[in-house]
């Protein structure tokens, strides 16, 4: 699942939660299940952001090390 799809999934689940809040027929179990699903998707998103940040940090450190070797 691509990052964009995770964002779309988060929006969709939030819309479902909002709709459930307006629906007097929705149960606490339904809302709880949606909240658990939202939490899981947010965790996936955070993990992907951590991976991206780590890669960028390592690339930047690699570039810094190469520059230092050239100037030494």
GIGI-V58564 format. One line per field, one symbol per residue. phi: phi as a letter, one per 30 degrees, with the letter a starting at -180 (. if undefined). burial: b if it has 16 or more other ideal C-beta (glycine too) atoms within 10 Angstrom, else e. A space follows every 50 residues. Layout:
# GIGI-V58564
phi = ???
burial = ???
This chain:
# GIGI-V58564
phi = .dedddedddddddddddddddcdddcddddddddddddddddddddddd dddddddddddddddddddddd
burial = eeeeebeebbeebeebbeebeeeeeeeeeeeeebeebbeebeeeeeeeee eeeeeeeeeeeeeeeeeeeeee
